[in-house]
Amino acid sequence: MNDKKNREPMVIALATGKGGSMKTTSAVFLACALVDQSRGEQHVLVADADVQGDAMFVFN
């Protein structure tokens, strides 16, 4: 069965303890690529747990 509504969500996490290692930038570029690849048929959520919250400014 290849029903899109019954598929489990894919979770991709980017993490490291080092500051300034492009985690947020990589996550945003990856999210954009996934949306482009699915031609808007898939929902993509970026959750930024960094205290700076830089990803919030990209999507507002």
CHARMM-style PDB file with segment names, atoms N, HN, CA, C and O in Angstrom:
ATOM      1  N   MET     1       0.844  -1.176   0.000  1.00  0.00      PROA
ATOM      2  CA  MET     1       0.000   0.000   0.000  1.00  0.00      PROA
ATOM      3  C   MET     1       0.889   1.238   0.000  1.00  0.00      PROA
ATOM      4  O   MET     1       1.784   1.363   0.836  1.00  0.00      PROA
ATOM      5  N   ASN     2       0.645   2.142  -0.927  1.00  0.00      PROA
ATOM      6  HN  ASN     2      -0.082   2.040  -1.606  1.00  0.00      PROA
ATOM      7  CA  ASN     2       1.481   3.325  -1.081  1.00  0.00      PROA
ATOM      8  C   ASN     2       0.659   4.590  -0.836  1.00  0.00      PROA
ATOM      9  O   ASN     2       0.787   5.568  -1.573  1.00  0.00      PROA
ATOM     10  N   ASP     3      -0.181   4.571   0.191  1.00  0.00      PROA
ATOM     11  HN  ASP     3      -0.285   3.777   0.789  1.00  0.00      PROA
ATOM     12  CA  ASP     3      -1.040   5.699   0.504  1.00  0.00      PROA
ATOM     13  C   ASP     3      -0.243   6.765   1.247  1.00  0.00      PROA
ATOM     14  O   ASP     3       0.326   6.485   2.302  1.00  0.00      PROA
ATOM     15  N   LYS     4      -0.195   7.987   0.710  1.00  0.00      PROA
ATOM     16  HN  LYS     4      -0.657   8.215  -0.147  1.00  0.00      PROA
ATOM     17  CA  LYS     4       0.599   9.062   1.310  1.00  0.00      PROA
ATOM     18  C   LYS     4       0.090   9.459   2.689  1.00  0.00      PROA
ATOM     19  O   LYS     4       0.881   9.886   3.530  1.00  0.00      PROA
ATOM     20  N   LYS     5      -1.202   9.331   2.942  1.00  0.00      PROA
ATOM     21  HN  LYS     5      -1.844   8.984   2.259  1.00  0.00      PROA
ATOM     22  CA  LYS     5      -1.772   9.769   4.212  1.00  0.00      PROA
ATOM     23  C   LYS     5      -1.382   8.851   5.367  1.00  0.00      PROA
ATOM     24  O   LYS     5      -1.441   9.276   6.521  1.00  0.00      PROA
ATOM     25  N   ASN     6      -0.995   7.632   5.104  1.00  0.00      PROA
ATOM     26  HN  ASN     6      -0.948   7.287   4.167  1.00  0.00      PROA
ATOM     27  CA  ASN     6      -0.671   6.680   6.162  1.00  0.00      PROA
ATOM     28  C   ASN     6       0.824   6.565   6.434  1.00  0.00      PROA
ATOM     29  O   ASN     6       1.231   5.740   7.252  1.00  0.00      PROA
ATOM     30  N   ARG     7       1.639   7.358   5.781  1.00  0.00      PROA
ATOM     31  HN  ARG     7       1.308   8.028   5.117  1.00  0.00      PROA
ATOM     32  CA  ARG     7       3.082   7.274   5.993  1.00  0.00      PROA
ATOM     33  C   ARG     7       3.491   7.949   7.283  1.00  0.00      PROA
ATOM     34  O   ARG     7       2.928   8.973   7.670  1.00  0.00      PROA
ATOM     35  N   GLU     8       4.467   7.373   7.938  1.00  0.00      PROA
ATOM     36  HN  GLU     8       4.925   6.541   7.624  1.00  0.00      PROA
ATOM     37  CA  GLU     8       5.029   7.964   9.151  1.00  0.00      PROA
ATOM     38  C   GLU     8       5.879   9.178   8.764  1.00  0.00      PROA
ATOM     39  O   GLU     8       6.497   9.182   7.699  1.00  0.00      PROA
ATOM     40  N   PRO     9       5.917  10.202   9.612  1.00  0.00      PROA
ATOM     41  CA  PRO     9       6.757  11.367   9.293  1.00  0.00      PROA
ATOM     42  C   PRO     9       8.240  11.033   9.415  1.00  0.00      PROA
ATOM     43  O   PRO     9       8.638  10.210  10.239  1.00  0.00      PROA
ATOM     44  N   MET    10       9.035  11.673   8.596  1.00  0.00      PROA
ATOM     45  HN  MET    10       8.711  12.341   7.926  1.00  0.00      PROA
ATOM     46  CA  MET    10      10.482  11.518   8.650  1.00  0.00      PROA
ATOM     47  C   MET    10      11.042  12.613   9.554  1.00  0.00      PROA
ATOM     48  O   MET    10      10.671  13.780   9.426  1.00  0.00      PROA
ATOM     49  N   VAL    11      11.924  12.241  10.454  1.00  0.00      PROA
ATOM     50  HN  VAL    11      12.226  11.293  10.559  1.00  0.00      PROA
ATOM     51  CA  VAL    11      12.539  13.206  11.356  1.00  0.00      PROA
ATOM     52  C   VAL    11      14.027  13.257  11.055  1.00  0.00      PROA
ATOM     53  O   VAL    11      14.704  12.229  11.067  1.00  0.00      PROA
ATOM     54  N   ILE    12      14.533  14.452  10.784  1.00  0.00      PROA
ATOM     55  HN  ILE    12      13.982  15.286  10.773  1.00  0.00      PROA
ATOM     56  CA  ILE    12      15.959  14.661  10.542  1.00  0.00      PROA
ATOM     57  C   ILE    12      16.428  15.683  11.564  1.00  0.00      PROA
ATOM     58  O   ILE    12      15.876  16.781  11.639  1.00  0.00      PROA
ATOM     59  N   ALA    13      17.434  15.339  12.345  1.00  0.00      PROA
ATOM     60  HN  ALA    13      17.882  14.447  12.284  1.00  0.00      PROA
ATOM     61  CA  ALA    13      17.943  16.246  13.372  1.00  0.00      PROA
ATOM     62  C   ALA    13      19.384  16.631  13.048  1.00  0.00      PROA
ATOM     63  O   ALA    13      20.199  15.783  12.685  1.00  0.00      PROA
ATOM     64  N   LEU    14      19.683  17.909  13.182  1.00  0.00      PROA
ATOM     65  HN  LEU    14      19.021  18.599  13.477  1.00  0.00      PROA
ATOM     66  CA  LEU    14      21.048  18.405  13.023  1.00  0.00      PROA
ATOM     67  C   LEU    14      21.488  18.938  14.376  1.00  0.00      PROA
ATOM     68  O   LEU    14      20.898  19.887  14.893  1.00  0.00      PROA
ATOM     69  N   ALA    15      22.512  18.339  14.946  1.00  0.00      PROA
ATOM     70  HN  ALA    15      22.991  17.568  14.526  1.00  0.00      PROA
ATOM     71  CA  ALA    15      22.920  18.732  16.294  1.00  0.00      PROA
ATOM     72  C   ALA    15      24.424  18.611  16.462  1.00  0.00      PROA
ATOM     73  O   ALA    15      25.056  17.701  15.925  1.00  0.00      PROA
ATOM     74  N   THR    16      24.977  19.538  17.209  1.00  0.00      PROA
ATOM     75  HN  THR    16      24.463  20.277  17.645  1.00  0.00      PROA
ATOM     76  CA  THR    16      26.366  19.493  17.627  1.00  0.00      PROA
ATOM     77  C   THR    16      26.529  20.505  18.766  1.00  0.00      PROA
ATOM     78  O   THR    16      25.777  21.476  18.852  1.00  0.00      PROA
ATOM     79  N   GLY    17      27.480  20.279  19.608  1.00  0.00      PROA
ATOM     80  HN  GLY    17      28.090  19.490  19.538  1.00  0.00      PROA
ATOM     81  CA  GLY    17      27.703  21.193  20.716  1.00  0.00      PROA
ATOM     82  C   GLY    17      28.501  22.419  20.333  1.00  0.00      PROA
ATOM     83  O   GLY    17      28.557  23.388  21.091  1.00  0.00      PROA
ATOM     84  N   LYS    18      29.117  22.388  19.171  1.00  0.00      PROA
ATOM     85  HN  LYS    18      29.072  21.601  18.555  1.00  0.00      PROA
ATOM     86  CA  LYS    18      29.970  23.481  18.733  1.00  0.00      PROA
ATOM     87  C   LYS    18      29.116  24.628  18.179  1.00  0.00      PROA
ATOM     88  O   LYS    18      28.211  24.393  17.377  1.00  0.00      PROA
ATOM     89  N   GLY    19      29.388  25.814  18.584  1.00  0.00      PROA
ATOM     90  HN  GLY    19      30.123  26.004  19.235  1.00  0.00      PROA
ATOM     91  CA  GLY    19      28.686  26.972  18.053  1.00  0.00      PROA
ATOM     92  C   GLY    19      29.217  27.365  16.686  1.00  0.00      PROA
ATOM     93  O   GLY    19      30.380  27.115  16.371  1.00  0.00      PROA
ATOM     94  N   GLY    20      28.377  27.972  15.887  1.00  0.00      PROA
ATOM     95  HN  GLY    20      27.432  28.175  16.144  1.00  0.00      PROA
ATOM     96  CA  GLY    20      28.808  28.473  14.583  1.00  0.00      PROA
ATOM     97  C   GLY    20      29.127  27.400  13.564  1.00  0.00      PROA
ATOM     98  O   GLY    20      29.967  27.608  12.688  1.00  0.00      PROA
ATOM     99  N   SER    21      28.466  26.249  13.666  1.00  0.00      PROA
ATOM    100  HN  SER    21      27.784  26.081  14.378  1.00  0.00      PROA
ATOM    101  CA  SER    21      28.772  25.160  12.733  1.00  0.00      PROA
ATOM    102  C   SER    21      27.701  25.000  11.662  1.00  0.00      PROA
ATOM    103  O   SER    21      27.578  23.926  11.073  1.00  0.00      PROA
ATOM    104  N   MET    22      26.922  26.051  11.399  1.00  0.00      PROA
ATOM    105  HN  MET    22      27.022  26.923  11.878  1.00  0.00      PROA
ATOM    106  CA  MET    22      25.931  26.118  10.318  1.00  0.00      PROA
ATOM    107  C   MET    22      24.768  25.147  10.485  1.00  0.00      PROA
ATOM    108  O   MET    22      24.226  24.666   9.490  1.00  0.00      PROA
ATOM    109  N   LYS    23      24.376  24.851  11.714  1.00  0.00      PROA
ATOM    110  HN  LYS    23      24.817  25.241  12.523  1.00  0.00      PROA
ATOM    111  CA  LYS    23      23.242  23.956  11.935  1.00  0.00      PROA
ATOM    112  C   LYS    23      21.944  24.573  11.420  1.00  0.00      PROA
ATOM    113  O   LYS    23      21.197  23.919  10.693  1.00  0.00      PROA
ATOM    114  N   THR    24      21.671  25.810  11.785  1.00  0.00      PROA
ATOM    115  HN  THR    24      22.278  26.341  12.376  1.00  0.00      PROA
ATOM    116  CA  THR    24      20.429  26.462  11.366  1.00  0.00      PROA
ATOM    117  C   THR    24      20.413  26.658   9.856  1.00  0.00      PROA
ATOM    118  O   THR    24      19.404  26.382   9.208  1.00  0.00      PROA
ATOM    119  N   THR    25      21.507  27.125   9.296  1.00  0.00      PROA
ATOM    120  HN  THR    25      22.327  27.349   9.823  1.00  0.00      PROA
ATOM    121  CA  THR    25      21.583  27.340   7.854  1.00  0.00      PROA
ATOM    122  C   THR    25      21.365  26.034   7.099  1.00  0.00      PROA
ATOM    123  O   THR    25      20.617  25.995   6.122  1.00  0.00      PROA
ATOM    124  N   SER    26      22.013  24.976   7.547  1.00  0.00      PROA
ATOM    125  HN  SER    26      22.620  25.008   8.341  1.00  0.00      PROA
ATOM    126  CA  SER    26      21.856  23.671   6.908  1.00  0.00      PROA
ATOM    127  C   SER    26      20.420  23.172   7.026  1.00  0.00      PROA
ATOM    128  O   SER    26      19.881  22.614   6.071  1.00  0.00      PROA
ATOM    129  N   ALA    27      19.793  23.367   8.189  1.00  0.00      PROA
ATOM    130  HN  ALA    27      20.231  23.820   8.965  1.00  0.00      PROA
ATOM    131  CA  ALA    27      18.418  22.915   8.393  1.00  0.00      PROA
ATOM    132  C   ALA    27      17.460  23.668   7.470  1.00  0.00      PROA
ATOM    133  O   ALA    27      16.552  23.066   6.899  1.00  0.00      PROA
ATOM    134  N   VAL    28      17.656  24.970   7.321  1.00  0.00      PROA
ATOM    135  HN  VAL    28      18.394  25.460   7.785  1.00  0.00      PROA
ATOM    136  CA  VAL    28      16.784  25.765   6.457  1.00  0.00      PROA
ATOM    137  C   VAL    28      16.977  25.371   4.995  1.00  0.00      PROA
ATOM    138  O   VAL    28      15.994  25.217   4.270  1.00  0.00      PROA
ATOM    139  N   PHE    29      18.204  25.208   4.555  1.00  0.00      PROA
ATOM    140  HN  PHE    29      19.002  25.333   5.144  1.00  0.00      PROA
ATOM    141  CA  PHE    29      18.454  24.788   3.169  1.00  0.00      PROA
ATOM    142  C   PHE    29      17.888  23.397   2.906  1.00  0.00      PROA
ATOM    143  O   PHE    29      17.324  23.149   1.840  1.00  0.00      PROA
ATOM    144  N   LEU    30      18.034  22.486   3.871  1.00  0.00      PROA
ATOM    145  HN  LEU    30      18.492  22.687   4.737  1.00  0.00      PROA
ATOM    146  CA  LEU    30      17.488  21.137   3.729  1.00  0.00      PROA
ATOM    147  C   LEU    30      15.967  21.183   3.642  1.00  0.00      PROA
ATOM    148  O   LEU    30      15.378  20.485   2.816  1.00  0.00      PROA
ATOM    149  N   ALA    31      15.328  21.987   4.472  1.00  0.00      PROA
ATOM    150  HN  ALA    31      15.807  22.554   5.143  1.00  0.00      PROA
ATOM    151  CA  ALA    31      13.870  22.110   4.444  1.00  0.00      PROA
ATOM    152  C   ALA    31      13.395  22.648   3.093  1.00  0.00      PROA
ATOM    153  O   ALA    31      12.427  22.146   2.523  1.00  0.00      PROA
ATOM    154  N   CYS    32      14.075  23.660   2.594  1.00  0.00      PROA
ATOM    155  HN  CYS    32      14.862  24.069   3.057  1.00  0.00      PROA
ATOM    156  CA  CYS    32      13.710  24.225   1.282  1.00  0.00      PROA
ATOM    157  C   CYS    32      13.871  23.194   0.173  1.00  0.00      PROA
ATOM    158  O   CYS    32      13.031  23.105  -0.722  1.00  0.00      PROA
ATOM    159  N   ALA    33      14.933  22.425   0.228  1.00  0.00      PROA
ATOM    160  HN  ALA    33      15.616  22.497   0.955  1.00  0.00      PROA
ATOM    161  CA  ALA    33      15.163  21.388  -0.783  1.00  0.00      PROA
ATOM    162  C   ALA    33      14.087  20.309  -0.724  1.00  0.00      PROA
ATOM    163  O   ALA    33      13.640  19.825  -1.763  1.00  0.00      PROA
ATOM    164  N   LEU    34      13.669  19.930   0.481  1.00  0.00      PROA
ATOM    165  HN  LEU    34      14.033  20.323   1.325  1.00  0.00      PROA
ATOM    166  CA  LEU    34      12.628  18.913   0.618  1.00  0.00      PROA
ATOM    167  C   LEU    34      11.286  19.405   0.083  1.00  0.00      PROA
ATOM    168  O   LEU    34      10.553  18.639  -0.542  1.00  0.00      PROA
ATOM    169  N   VAL    35      10.961  20.668   0.320  1.00  0.00      PROA
ATOM    170  HN  VAL    35      11.557  21.290   0.828  1.00  0.00      PROA
ATOM    171  CA  VAL    35       9.721  21.232  -0.218  1.00  0.00      PROA
ATOM    172  C   VAL    35       9.784  21.284  -1.740  1.00  0.00      PROA
ATOM    173  O   VAL    35       8.823  20.921  -2.418  1.00  0.00      PROA
ATOM    174  N   ASP    36      10.914  21.734  -2.273  1.00  0.00      PROA
ATOM    175  HN  ASP    36      11.695  22.029  -1.722  1.00  0.00      PROA
ATOM    176  CA  ASP    36      11.075  21.794  -3.731  1.00  0.00      PROA
ATOM    177  C   ASP    36      10.970  20.407  -4.359  1.00  0.00      PROA
ATOM    178  O   ASP    36      10.321  20.237  -5.392  1.00  0.00      PROA
ATOM    179  N   GLN    37      11.602  19.428  -3.741  1.00  0.00      PROA
ATOM    180  HN  GLN    37      12.128  19.567  -2.902  1.00  0.00      PROA
ATOM    181  CA  GLN    37      11.610  18.066  -4.283  1.00  0.00      PROA
ATOM    182  C   GLN    37      10.205  17.468  -4.300  1.00  0.00      PROA
ATOM    183  O   GLN    37       9.847  16.739  -5.225  1.00  0.00      PROA
ATOM    184  N   SER    38       9.415  17.777  -3.280  1.00  0.00      PROA
ATOM    185  HN  SER    38       9.705  18.370  -2.529  1.00  0.00      PROA
ATOM    186  CA  SER    38       8.065  17.213  -3.205  1.00  0.00      PROA
ATOM    187  C   SER    38       7.049  18.045  -3.986  1.00  0.00      PROA
ATOM    188  O   SER    38       5.872  17.690  -4.057  1.00  0.00      PROA
ATOM    189  N   ARG    39       7.505  19.143  -4.566  1.00  0.00      PROA
ATOM    190  HN  ARG    39       8.461  19.431  -4.508  1.00  0.00      PROA
ATOM    191  CA  ARG    39       6.640  20.062  -5.326  1.00  0.00      PROA
ATOM    192  C   ARG    39       5.456  20.538  -4.494  1.00  0.00      PROA
ATOM    193  O   ARG    39       4.342  20.681  -4.998  1.00  0.00      PROA
ATOM    194  N   GLY    40       5.719  20.782  -3.196  1.00  0.00      PROA
ATOM    195  HN  GLY    40       6.624  20.666  -2.787  1.00  0.00      PROA
ATOM    196  CA  GLY    40       4.693  21.315  -2.313  1.00  0.00      PROA
ATOM    197  C   GLY    40       3.701  20.297  -1.796  1.00  0.00      PROA
ATOM    198  O   GLY    40       2.754  20.667  -1.101  1.00  0.00      PROA
ATOM    199  N   GLU    41       3.888  19.007  -2.116  1.00  0.00      PROA
ATOM    200  HN  GLU    41       4.657  18.706  -2.680  1.00  0.00      PROA
ATOM    201  CA  GLU    41       2.944  17.979  -1.663  1.00  0.00      PROA
ATOM    202  C   GLU    41       3.229  17.505  -0.244  1.00  0.00      PROA
ATOM    203  O   GLU    41       2.370  16.870   0.368  1.00  0.00      PROA
ATOM    204  N   GLN    42       4.394  17.789   0.291  1.00  0.00      PROA
ATOM    205  HN  GLN    42       5.092  18.304  -0.206  1.00  0.00      PROA
ATOM    206  CA  GLN    42       4.761  17.381   1.641  1.00  0.00      PROA
ATOM    207  C   GLN    42       4.888  18.612   2.523  1.00  0.00      PROA
ATOM    208  O   GLN    42       5.322  19.670   2.069  1.00  0.00      PROA
ATOM    209  N   HSD    43       4.510  18.468   3.774  1.00  0.00      PROA
ATOM    210  HN  HSD    43       4.158  17.608   4.143  1.00  0.00      PROA
ATOM    211  CA  HSD    43       4.689  19.536   4.748  1.00  0.00      PROA
ATOM    212  C   HSD    43       6.051  19.371   5.403  1.00  0.00      PROA
ATOM    213  O   HSD    43       6.467  18.255   5.713  1.00  0.00      PROA
ATOM    214  N   VAL    44       6.739  20.480   5.614  1.00  0.00      PROA
ATOM    215  HN  VAL    44       6.401  21.387   5.362  1.00  0.00      PROA
ATOM    216  CA  VAL    44       8.055  20.457   6.240  1.00  0.00      PROA
ATOM    217  C   VAL    44       8.012  21.412   7.429  1.00  0.00      PROA
ATOM    218  O   VAL    44       7.584  22.558   7.297  1.00  0.00      PROA
ATOM    219  N   LEU    45       8.456  20.936   8.580  1.00  0.00      PROA
ATOM    220  HN  LEU    45       8.804  20.005   8.687  1.00  0.00      PROA
ATOM    221  CA  LEU    45       8.488  21.740   9.790  1.00  0.00      PROA
ATOM    222  C   LEU    45       9.929  21.880  10.245  1.00  0.00      PROA
ATOM    223  O   LEU    45      10.645  20.888  10.375  1.00  0.00      PROA
ATOM    224  N   VAL    46      10.354  23.112  10.486  1.00  0.00      PROA
ATOM    225  HN  VAL    46       9.772  23.918  10.381  1.00  0.00      PROA
ATOM    226  CA  VAL    46      11.676  23.367  11.042  1.00  0.00      PROA
ATOM    227  C   VAL    46      11.473  23.842  12.468  1.00  0.00      PROA
ATOM    228  O   VAL    46      10.849  24.877  12.702  1.00  0.00      PROA
ATOM    229  N   ALA    47      11.999  23.087  13.420  1.00  0.00      PROA
ATOM    230  HN  ALA    47      12.506  22.246  13.230  1.00  0.00      PROA
ATOM    231  CA  ALA    47      11.912  23.453  14.831  1.00  0.00      PROA
ATOM    232  C   ALA    47      13.310  23.843  15.297  1.00  0.00      PROA
ATOM    233  O   ALA    47      14.212  23.007  15.342  1.00  0.00      PROA
ATOM    234  N   ASP    48      13.483  25.102  15.640  1.00  0.00      PROA
ATOM    235  HN  ASP    48      12.750  25.781  15.604  1.00  0.00      PROA
ATOM    236  CA  ASP    48      14.783  25.618  16.060  1.00  0.00      PROA
ATOM    237  C   ASP    48      14.810  25.680  17.582  1.00  0.00      PROA
ATOM    238  O   ASP    48      14.133  26.515  18.182  1.00  0.00      PROA
ATOM    239  N   ALA    49      15.584  24.806  18.205  1.00  0.00      PROA
ATOM    240  HN  ALA    49      16.134  24.128  17.718  1.00  0.00      PROA
ATOM    241  CA  ALA    49      15.685  24.766  19.667  1.00  0.00      PROA
ATOM    242  C   ALA    49      16.827  25.634  20.183  1.00  0.00      PROA
ATOM    243  O   ALA    49      17.061  25.692  21.390  1.00  0.00      PROA
ATOM    244  N   ASP    50      17.532  26.301  19.296  1.00  0.00      PROA
ATOM    245  HN  ASP    50      17.342  26.254  18.315  1.00  0.00      PROA
ATOM    246  CA  ASP    50      18.626  27.185  19.692  1.00  0.00      PROA
ATOM    247  C   ASP    50      18.064  28.418  20.400  1.00  0.00      PROA
ATOM    248  O   ASP    50      17.037  28.956  19.988  1.00  0.00      PROA
ATOM    249  N   VAL    51      18.724  28.858  21.444  1.00  0.00      PROA
ATOM    250  HN  VAL    51      19.559  28.421  21.778  1.00  0.00      PROA
ATOM    251  CA  VAL    51      18.238  30.014  22.189  1.00  0.00      PROA
ATOM    252  C   VAL    51      18.226  31.288  21.341  1.00  0.00      PROA
ATOM    253  O   VAL    51      17.455  32.205  21.623  1.00  0.00      PROA
ATOM    254  N   GLN    52      19.061  31.356  20.317  1.00  0.00      PROA
ATOM    255  HN  GLN    52      19.687  30.610  20.088  1.00  0.00      PROA
ATOM    256  CA  GLN    52      19.061  32.527  19.434  1.00  0.00      PROA
ATOM    257  C   GLN    52      17.820  32.565  18.549  1.00  0.00      PROA
ATOM    258  O   GLN    52      17.352  33.646  18.192  1.00  0.00      PROA
ATOM    259  N   GLY    53      17.279  31.398  18.190  1.00  0.00      PROA
ATOM    260  HN  GLY    53      17.659  30.520  18.480  1.00  0.00      PROA
ATOM    261  CA  GLY    53      16.063  31.331  17.383  1.00  0.00      PROA
ATOM    262  C   GLY    53      16.206  31.924  16.004  1.00  0.00      PROA
ATOM    263  O   GLY    53      15.267  32.550  15.511  1.00  0.00      PROA
ATOM    264  N   ASP    54      17.334  31.754  15.368  1.00  0.00      PROA
ATOM    265  HN  ASP    54      18.096  31.246  15.768  1.00  0.00      PROA
ATOM    266  CA  ASP    54      17.587  32.372  14.063  1.00  0.00      PROA
ATOM    267  C   ASP    54      16.664  31.866  12.963  1.00  0.00      PROA
ATOM    268  O   ASP    54      16.353  32.617  12.039  1.00  0.00      PROA
ATOM    269  N   ALA    55      16.220  30.627  13.033  1.00  0.00      PROA
ATOM    270  HN  ALA    55      16.473  30.016  13.784  1.00  0.00      PROA
ATOM    271  CA  ALA    55      15.352  30.088  11.972  1.00  0.00      PROA
ATOM    272  C   ALA    55      14.011  30.810  11.954  1.00  0.00      PROA
ATOM    273  O   ALA    55      13.353  30.845  10.915  1.00  0.00      PROA
ATOM    274  N   MET    56      13.597  31.378  13.057  1.00  0.00      PROA
ATOM    275  HN  MET    56      14.132  31.350  13.902  1.00  0.00      PROA
ATOM    276  CA  MET    56      12.334  32.086  13.127  1.00  0.00      PROA
ATOM    277  C   MET    56      12.325  33.266  12.146  1.00  0.00      PROA
ATOM    278  O   MET    56      11.283  33.571  11.565  1.00  0.00      PROA
ATOM    279  N   PHE    57      13.443  33.915  11.960  1.00  0.00      PROA
ATOM    280  HN  PHE    57      14.289  33.667  12.433  1.00  0.00      PROA
ATOM    281  CA  PHE    57      13.510  35.081  11.082  1.00  0.00      PROA
ATOM    282  C   PHE    57      13.469  34.711   9.615  1.00  0.00      PROA
ATOM    283  O   PHE    57      13.095  35.534   8.780  1.00  0.00      PROA
ATOM    284  N   VAL    58      13.848  33.486   9.286  1.00  0.00      PROA
ATOM    285  HN  VAL    58      14.152  32.817   9.965  1.00  0.00      PROA
ATOM    286  CA  VAL    58      13.845  33.041   7.893  1.00  0.00      PROA
ATOM    287  C   VAL    58      12.425  32.822   7.404  1.00  0.00      PROA
ATOM    288  O   VAL    58      12.103  33.131   6.257  1.00  0.00      PROA
ATOM    289  N   PHE    59      11.573  32.285   8.277  1.00  0.00      PROA
ATOM    290  HN  PHE    59      11.835  32.034   9.208  1.00  0.00      PROA
ATOM    291  CA  PHE    59      10.229  31.874   7.836  1.00  0.00      PROA
ATOM    292  C   PHE    59       9.142  32.867   8.207  1.00  0.00      PROA
ATOM    293  O   PHE    59       7.974  32.612   7.911  1.00  0.00      PROA
ATOM    294  N   ASN    60       9.463  33.969   8.831  1.00  0.00      PROA
ATOM    295  HN  ASN    60      10.411  34.176   9.072  1.00  0.00      PROA
ATOM    296  CA  ASN    60       8.438  34.980   9.138  1.00  0.00      PROA
ATOM    297  C   ASN    60       8.317  35.981   8.024  1.00  0.00      PROA
ATOM    298  OT1 ASN    60       7.505  36.903   8.108  1.00  0.00      PROA
TER     299      ASN     60
END
